[in-house]
Amino acid sequence: MPTRVAREPMIVKRDRHAAIRRLVASRPIASQGELVAELAALGFEVTQATVSRDIAELGLAKVSRGDHAVYVNPEDLAPAPRPASDERLRRILADIPVTVGRSGLILVLTGQPGTASVIGQAIDESTLSEQVGTVAGDNTLIVLFPDEPALDRWLERFQTIQAPAGPAIAREVAPA
């Protein structure tokens, strides 16, 4: 049956790719030849050329681990996400005067020309999480909310972060 023959190579390739990803995640694989041997032990008959194409298609990278280089999956290269912190937002708001307006479930933050994207990025990296999203222009940033209580909680936290740090405000306010 032509349909079965046409689909079979894709199934084998998908399974082989999955096996390659598992192999490089579970043990150090330093060469294409080593990967060919490991795949053969799992029942995959492949050539070095096929493995070379698979490595490119999977986006595997070769990185130094100790005294030798090994293949790694691309997601293993991503830096660990930084924990949310209000410190950067606090520093930015200390340097950039920001006014806050409101229209329904939208807050409109206005700063100096060219600052909206910086403020938006700092909000996205902060512990402020009640917002649905932020959209930045040049000096204006809109912050969208799902409902009134979320907007009110967010605004209270934002104003606490925005307030100049003094003895009474130096503590971190827990998110609602």
Long-range contacts (C-beta under 8 A, 24 or more apart in sequence): 12-44, 13-54, 15-44, 16-44, 16-46, 16-54, 17-54, 17-57, 17-58, 19-44, 20-51, 20-54, 20-55, 20-58, 20-60, 21-58, 21-73, 24-60, 24-70, 24-71, 24-72, 24-73, 25-72, 25-73, 25-76, 28-65, 28-68, 28-70, 29-70, 29-71, 30-68, 30-69, 30-70, 30-71, 35-71, 82-125, 84-125, 84-126, 84-127, 84-129, 85-125, 85-126, 85-127, 86-126, 86-127, 86-128, 86-161, 86-172, 88-122, 88-125, 88-126, 89-119, 89-122, 89-123, 89-125, 89-126, 89-128, 89-161, 90-161, 90-162, 90-165, 92-118, 92-119, 92-122, 93-119, 93-161, 93-162, 94-164, 94-165, 98-162, 100-155, 100-158, 100-159, 102-151, 105-144, 105-145, 105-146, 105-147, 105-148, 105-151, 106-142, 106-143, 106-144, 106-145, 107-142, 107-143, 107-145, 107-151, 107-154, 107-155, 108-140, 108-141, 108-142, 109-140, 109-141, 109-142, 109-143, 110-139, 110-140, 110-141, 111-139, 111-140, 111-141, 112-139, 113-138, 113-139, 114-138, 114-139, 115-139, 116-140, 116-141, 126-161, 127-157, 127-175, 128-154, 128-157, 128-158, 128-161, 128-175, 129-175, 130-154, 130-157, 130-175, 130-176
